[in-house]
């Protein structure tokens, strides 16, 4: 179980990081919604968004959180950067105010922790999984999102998944893999997703505050953060093809 001291330190750290995420956002230049930057990877963009865009109005869909992946999509064919207000709203939605905010930690706890019985002191079954789920919620939703959104605001990086404007299956798979490491800057140019990568490794290191047993901070942060990065590849693939998957699902009339 998490000790009172560890929980207090984690909560204090999460609150501090959340405030850091908010402060850069309030200073972010206002966007009147008229900016329409074109990504350089699209030499001849169509006048209408490609079939995988899911909507002809990227702004309306910019803050929609996927209930399975917990991610939000921006489309390369009609890219618009986030405003400061949108960054703050998206931080809140991806951290606690959406179904997807809890699915990601659930999958990480199940695939990265429960399957390996790590940490072993928490045992197995539902009690052990509950502890691992709580740990992933604290590290993933509070620490990781706070670090990522703060750094992204400072570095002018997008926190959304950038969907491809290509049509081929292989091309879109390759794009999803590549954009586990890349994102867009405010000018719509591909750039290293430094904020997201930092969030993975910092949140893994911070989780050693409450994990039982002895953990070397740097080695655990490297191994666990790399595991989260590897898991982001299939998550991005799912996010890339989500519009087609969503259309194929039965819907109430």
ABEGO torsion letter per residue (X at the ends): XBBAAAAAAAAAAAAAAAAAAAAAAAABBBBAGABBBBBAABABBBABBBAAAGBABAAAAAABBBAAAGBBBBBAABBBBBBAAAAAAAAAAAAAABAAAAAAAAAAAAAAAAAAGOBAAAEBEAAAAAAAAAAAAAAAAAAAAAAAAAAAAAAGBBABBBBBABABAAAAAAAAAAAAABBBBAAGBBBBBAAAAAAAAAAAAAAAAABBEBBBAAAAAAAAAAAAAAAAAAAAAAAAAAAAAAAABBBBX
